[in-house]
């Protein structure tokens, strides 16, 4: 069994040395640039660790692991364009460094490059690999559309939000873990349990991101606190604050959300104070713990030894900032 650090090193070395020989260079250079911006490489790491539960030659699935990371970064490239974001991981986004048309076209090419890499698998596995990858990509588009729709709605329910983040975020982690199992020819029951493990972990991971945006340490979190509050983003935190607020609290929340040019620090402080009054932090932590515990139930059902699962457990503990 390889450690997560060994897997990450193998993957990054492969990604860094990928050739981009096709022309025109102006189409492919933004793809290389987007992938060079770094990141935690969570999805390829999960795929390779899931594969490693059944097979030792993790290098064998590097094209598919790279496909998943390429696809993930394709979604980020287009998200940045849709959100008009100017910075990604401390560097200019593609539409800023080049232009909008380049971001659209290179993003489209990036998706197709990901598909081509994903299908560099054994012919007997291709139907399963193709179906899982395409279905996941469709679901992520559905999640993104829900997220956009929520921007103009004030009646988003907790259930709708959970379904949105399941589609937008969780299914790609689920795809990673199940894809690793498929490529290793694991039993179908194990593959499905690994899918559910990744899905539930993804829900916990996104809810933790919501929580940390309000209550995290900026030095640890890696970005300024309160961005979701400033953008009036429909998060688990805000939805439940509205659902549980009394008349005074709801009126104040509406006032801050409707404010045209609020002082950022004042808005963050005021909305966070309402969260504190309602107990939103504790509610979010309970929900995170619920999905984290559910993910472990599915991993426990996977039919390999506990010893083989230890590296995957340790990795997801670190993802969730767990100390055990």
C-alpha positions as CSV (number, residue, x, y, z in Angstrom):
1,X,0.0,0.0,0.0
2,X,1.3,3.5,-0.9
3,X,0.9,6.4,1.4
4,X,-1.2,9.5,0.4
5,X,2.0,11.5,0.0
6,X,3.5,8.9,-2.3
7,X,0.4,8.9,-4.4
8,X,0.3,12.7,-4.6
9,X,4.0,12.8,-5.6
10,X,3.4,10.2,-8.3
11,X,0.4,12.0,-9.6
12,X,1.9,15.5,-9.6
13,X,5.0,14.2,-11.4
14,X,2.8,12.6,-14.1
15,X,0.7,15.8,-14.5
16,X,3.7,18.1,-14.6
17,X,5.2,16.1,-17.5
18,X,2.1,15.7,-19.7
19,X,2.9,16.8,-23.3
20,X,0.6,19.2,-25.0
21,X,1.6,18.6,-28.6
22,X,-1.6,19.6,-30.5
23,X,-2.1,22.9,-32.2
24,X,-3.0,25.7,-31.9
25,X,-1.0,26.4,-28.8
26,X,-3.3,29.2,-27.9
27,X,-6.1,26.7,-27.2
28,X,-4.0,24.4,-25.0
29,X,-1.8,26.8,-23.1
30,X,-4.8,27.9,-20.9
31,X,-5.4,24.2,-20.1
32,X,-1.8,23.7,-19.0
33,X,-2.0,27.0,-17.1
34,X,-5.2,26.1,-15.2
35,X,-3.8,22.7,-14.2
36,X,-0.5,24.3,-13.1
37,X,-2.2,26.5,-10.5
38,X,-2.0,23.6,-8.0
39,X,-4.6,22.5,-5.5
40,X,-4.9,19.6,-3.1
41,X,-5.5,17.0,-5.9
42,X,-8.2,15.4,-3.7
43,X,-10.1,13.7,-6.4
44,X,-7.2,11.9,-8.2
45,X,-5.8,11.0,-4.7
46,X,-9.1,9.4,-3.7
47,X,-9.3,7.5,-7.0
48,X,-5.8,6.1,-6.7
49,X,-6.2,5.2,-3.0
50,X,-9.5,3.4,-3.8
51,X,-7.7,1.5,-6.6
52,X,-4.9,0.7,-4.2
53,X,-7.3,-1.2,-1.9
54,X,-7.3,-3.9,-4.6
55,X,-4.2,-3.4,-6.7
56,X,-0.6,-2.1,-6.1
57,X,0.2,-0.6,-9.6
58,X,-1.4,2.8,-9.0
59,X,0.6,4.1,-11.9
60,X,-1.7,2.1,-14.2
61,X,-4.6,4.5,-13.7
62,X,-2.7,7.8,-13.9
63,X,-4.5,8.7,-17.2
64,X,-7.9,8.3,-15.5
65,X,-6.8,10.1,-12.4
66,X,-5.5,12.9,-14.6
67,X,-8.8,12.9,-16.4
68,X,-10.7,13.5,-13.2
69,X,-8.4,16.4,-12.2
70,X,-8.6,17.9,-15.7
71,X,-12.4,17.7,-15.6
72,X,-12.5,19.2,-12.1
73,X,-10.3,22.1,-13.2
74,X,-12.5,22.5,-16.3
75,X,-15.4,23.2,-13.9
76,X,-13.3,25.7,-12.0
77,X,-12.3,27.5,-15.2
78,X,-15.9,28.0,-16.2
79,X,-17.1,28.8,-12.7
80,X,-14.5,31.6,-12.5
81,X,-15.8,33.0,-15.8
82,X,-19.5,32.8,-14.7
83,X,-18.7,34.3,-11.3
84,X,-16.3,37.0,-12.9
85,X,-13.7,35.9,-10.4
86,X,-10.3,37.5,-11.0
87,X,-8.0,35.3,-8.9
88,X,-7.7,31.5,-8.5
89,X,-5.1,30.2,-6.0
90,X,-3.3,33.5,-6.0
91,X,-3.0,33.8,-9.8
92,X,-5.1,35.5,-12.5
93,X,-8.0,33.4,-13.7
94,X,-8.0,32.3,-17.4
95,X,-10.6,34.8,-18.6
96,X,-8.5,37.6,-17.0
97,X,-5.1,36.4,-18.2
98,X,-6.5,35.8,-21.7
99,X,-10.2,36.7,-22.4
100,X,-13.7,35.4,-22.1
101,X,-13.8,33.6,-25.5
102,X,-10.6,31.8,-24.7
103,X,-11.9,30.7,-21.4
104,X,-15.0,29.3,-23.0
105,X,-13.3,27.5,-25.8
106,X,-10.3,26.2,-23.8
107,X,-12.7,25.1,-21.1
108,X,-14.7,23.1,-23.6
109,X,-11.5,21.6,-25.0
110,X,-10.5,20.8,-21.4
111,X,-13.6,18.7,-20.9
112,X,-13.0,16.7,-24.1
113,X,-9.3,16.2,-23.1
114,X,-10.6,14.8,-19.8
115,X,-13.0,12.5,-21.7
116,X,-10.2,11.2,-23.9
117,X,-7.9,10.6,-20.9
118,X,-10.7,8.8,-19.0
119,X,-11.3,6.4,-21.8
120,X,-7.7,5.2,-22.0
121,X,-8.8,2.1,-20.1
122,X,-9.3,-1.6,-20.8
123,X,-12.0,-2.1,-23.4
124,X,-14.0,-4.4,-21.0
125,X,-14.2,-1.6,-18.4
126,X,-15.1,1.2,-20.9
127,X,-18.9,1.0,-20.6
128,X,-18.8,1.3,-16.8
129,X,-16.1,4.0,-16.9
130,X,-17.9,6.0,-19.5
131,X,-21.3,5.8,-17.9
132,X,-20.1,6.8,-14.5
133,X,-18.0,9.7,-15.8
134,X,-20.7,11.1,-18.1
135,X,-23.5,10.7,-15.5
136,X,-21.3,12.5,-13.0
137,X,-20.6,15.4,-15.4
138,X,-24.3,15.8,-16.1
139,X,-25.1,15.8,-12.4
140,X,-22.5,18.5,-11.7
141,X,-24.1,20.7,-14.4
142,X,-27.5,20.2,-12.7
143,X,-25.9,21.2,-9.3
144,X,-24.4,24.3,-10.8
145,X,-27.8,25.3,-12.3
146,X,-29.5,24.8,-8.9
147,X,-26.8,27.0,-7.3
148,X,-27.5,29.7,-9.9
149,X,-31.3,29.4,-9.4
150,X,-30.9,29.8,-5.6
151,X,-29.3,33.2,-6.1
152,X,-32.7,34.7,-6.9
153,X,-34.7,32.7,-4.4
154,X,-35.4,33.5,-0.7
155,X,-37.2,30.2,0.0
156,X,-34.5,27.6,-0.5
157,X,-35.0,24.7,1.9
158,X,-32.3,22.8,3.7
159,X,-33.2,19.7,1.7
160,X,-32.8,21.6,-1.6
161,X,-29.5,22.9,-0.5
162,X,-28.2,19.4,0.5
163,X,-29.3,18.1,-2.9
164,X,-27.5,21.0,-4.7
165,X,-24.2,20.4,-2.9
166,X,-24.5,16.6,-3.5
167,X,-24.8,17.3,-7.2
168,X,-22.3,20.1,-7.4
169,X,-19.6,18.8,-5.1
170,X,-20.2,15.3,-3.7
171,X,-20.8,13.2,-6.8
172,X,-17.3,14.0,-8.1
173,X,-15.7,12.6,-4.9
174,X,-18.1,9.6,-5.2
175,X,-17.1,9.2,-8.8
176,X,-13.4,9.2,-7.8
177,X,-13.7,6.5,-5.2
178,X,-16.0,4.3,-7.3
179,X,-13.9,4.8,-10.5
180,X,-10.8,3.6,-8.6
181,X,-12.8,0.4,-7.6
182,X,-14.0,-0.2,-11.2
183,X,-10.5,0.2,-12.7
184,X,-9.2,-2.3,-10.1
185,X,-12.1,-4.8,-11.0
186,X,-13.4,-4.7,-7.5
187,X,-16.7,-6.4,-6.6
188,X,-19.7,-4.4,-7.6
189,X,-20.9,-4.2,-3.9
190,X,-17.6,-2.7,-2.9
191,X,-17.7,-0.2,-5.8
192,X,-21.1,1.0,-4.7
193,X,-20.2,1.3,-1.0
194,X,-17.1,3.3,-2.1
195,X,-19.4,5.5,-4.1
196,X,-21.6,6.2,-1.1
197,X,-18.5,6.7,1.1
198,X,-17.3,9.4,-1.3
199,X,-20.7,11.0,-1.6
200,X,-21.3,11.3,2.2
201,X,-17.7,12.5,2.7
202,X,-18.3,15.1,0.0
203,X,-21.4,16.4,1.8
204,X,-19.5,16.7,5.1
205,X,-16.6,18.4,3.3
206,X,-18.8,21.0,1.6
207,X,-20.7,21.7,4.9
208,X,-17.4,22.1,6.6
209,X,-16.4,24.6,4.0
210,X,-19.6,26.6,4.7
211,X,-18.8,26.5,8.4
212,X,-15.2,27.5,8.0
213,X,-16.2,30.4,5.8
214,X,-17.8,31.9,8.9
215,X,-15.9,30.4,11.8
216,X,-12.5,29.4,10.4
217,X,-9.0,30.8,11.0
218,X,-8.1,32.7,7.8
219,X,-4.5,31.5,8.1
220,X,-5.6,27.8,8.2
221,X,-8.6,28.2,5.9
222,X,-6.5,29.8,3.2
223,X,-8.9,32.7,2.4
224,X,-10.6,35.6,4.0
225,X,-13.5,34.7,6.4
226,X,-17.0,35.9,5.6
227,X,-17.0,35.7,1.8
228,X,-20.3,33.8,1.7
229,X,-21.9,36.3,3.9
230,X,-20.8,39.2,1.8
231,X,-22.1,37.5,-1.3
232,X,-25.4,36.6,0.3
233,X,-24.7,33.0,-0.8
234,X,-27.4,30.5,0.1
235,X,-25.4,28.3,2.4
236,X,-26.5,25.8,5.0
237,X,-25.7,28.5,7.5
238,X,-27.9,31.2,6.0
239,X,-30.8,28.9,5.1
240,X,-31.0,27.6,8.6
241,X,-30.6,31.1,10.1
242,X,-33.7,32.2,8.2
243,X,-35.6,29.1,9.0
244,X,-35.0,29.4,12.8
245,X,-34.9,33.2,13.2
246,X,-37.5,35.1,15.2
247,X,-39.1,38.2,13.7
248,X,-36.4,40.6,14.8
249,X,-33.5,38.4,13.6
250,X,-35.2,37.8,10.3
251,X,-35.8,41.5,9.8
252,X,-32.1,42.2,10.5
253,X,-30.9,39.4,8.2
254,X,-33.1,40.9,5.4
255,X,-31.7,44.3,6.1
256,X,-28.1,43.2,5.7
257,X,-28.8,41.1,2.7
258,X,-30.6,44.0,1.0
259,X,-27.9,46.5,1.9
260,X,-26.4,47.9,-1.4
261,X,-23.0,48.9,-0.2
262,X,-22.5,47.7,3.4
263,X,-19.2,48.0,5.2
264,X,-17.9,44.4,4.8
265,X,-16.6,44.0,8.3
266,X,-19.8,45.3,9.8
267,X,-22.0,43.0,7.7
268,X,-19.9,39.9,8.6
269,X,-19.9,40.8,12.3
270,X,-23.7,41.4,12.3
271,X,-24.7,38.3,10.4
272,X,-22.3,36.1,12.5
273,X,-23.8,37.6,15.7
274,X,-27.2,36.4,14.5
275,X,-25.8,33.0,13.7
276,X,-24.4,32.8,17.2
277,X,-27.8,33.8,18.8
278,X,-29.6,31.0,16.9
279,X,-26.9,28.4,17.4
280,X,-26.1,27.9,13.7
281,X,-22.5,26.8,14.4
282,X,-23.6,23.9,16.6
283,X,-26.3,22.9,14.1
284,X,-23.7,22.9,11.3
285,X,-21.2,20.8,13.3
286,X,-23.9,18.3,14.1
287,X,-24.7,18.0,10.3
288,X,-21.1,17.6,9.4
289,X,-20.6,14.9,12.0
290,X,-23.7,13.1,10.7
291,X,-22.4,12.9,7.1
292,X,-18.9,12.1,8.3
293,X,-20.2,9.2,10.4
294,X,-22.4,8.0,7.5
295,X,-19.3,7.9,5.2
296,X,-17.5,5.6,7.7
297,X,-20.5,3.2,7.7
298,X,-20.1,2.7,4.0
299,X,-16.4,2.4,4.2
300,X,-16.7,-0.2,6.9
301,X,-18.8,-2.3,4.5
302,X,-16.1,-2.4,1.9
303,X,-14.7,-6.0,1.8
304,X,-11.0,-5.4,2.3
305,X,-9.1,-5.6,5.5
306,X,-9.1,-2.8,8.0
307,X,-5.4,-2.5,7.6
308,X,-5.8,-1.7,3.9
309,X,-8.3,1.0,4.7
310,X,-6.1,2.9,7.1
311,X,-4.4,5.2,4.6
312,X,-7.8,6.2,3.1
313,X,-9.2,6.8,6.6
314,X,-6.2,8.9,7.6
315,X,-6.4,10.9,4.4
316,X,-10.1,11.7,4.9
317,X,-9.5,12.6,8.5
318,X,-7.0,15.2,7.3
319,X,-9.5,16.4,4.8
320,X,-11.9,17.0,7.6
321,X,-9.2,18.4,10.0
322,X,-9.8,15.4,12.3
323,X,-7.2,14.5,15.0
324,X,-8.1,10.8,15.1
